[in-house]
């Protein structure tokens, strides 16, 4: 089975109308949307994108990116996020990672 593709998708400066057409096409064509999450509140990137495109048929992957300088905590959270994305890619599905 062919693996899926991970897309790093910039949402631009924060205004939903300024997200590029290419970014919107990648998001539209990806079943899985990965978004950074600090553990408190909603994802800012996800809230911006959801104003520009309907995400109701998407699987949202909230990946924890703690706001800390502790290298051990950061390393662990990055590995958990990478493993979650790799698991989806291994099924042949694409993931659009918002940034």
Beta strands, then each sheet from edge to edge (+ up, - down):
strand 1: 6-9
strand 2: 32-37
strand 3: 59-64
strand 4: 95-98
sheet 1: 1+ 4+ 2+ 3+
end
